[in-house]
């Protein structure tokens, strides 16, 4: 919990075994001082044929699956797993955002 806010990250993913684990690891490692920022990471595997889900879960993400193709379908499936959160962020699985440079 960061500044009394529960933060959940959603990562829609399709065949991103080479990067998704790093993205999850970096999100969960984000800290201000000793305080973690992201409380929960949900990866939605959108029909991957590689080890995307395995790599995500091995780094601490919760993994859900969506068979309907598309970014929107994957996002909706992931957020359907969120019962309560204050802040919801969406992050690309391909490491196109530099998470380590995030400022809070």
Secondary structure as GFF3:
##gff-version 3
##sequence-region A 1 104
A	DSSP	beta_strand	7	13	.	.	.	ID=ss1
A	DSSP	alpha_helix	20	29	.	.	.	ID=ss2
A	DSSP	beta_strand	31	32	.	.	.	ID=ss3
A	DSSP	beta_strand	35	36	.	.	.	ID=ss4
A	DSSP	beta_strand	40	45	.	.	.	ID=ss5
A	DSSP	alpha_helix	52	58	.	.	.	ID=ss6
A	DSSP	beta_strand	62	65	.	.	.	ID=ss7
A	DSSP	alpha_helix	71	79	.	.	.	ID=ss8
A	DSSP	beta_strand	87	90	.	.	.	ID=ss9
A	DSSP	three_ten_helix	99	101	.	.	.	ID=ss10
###
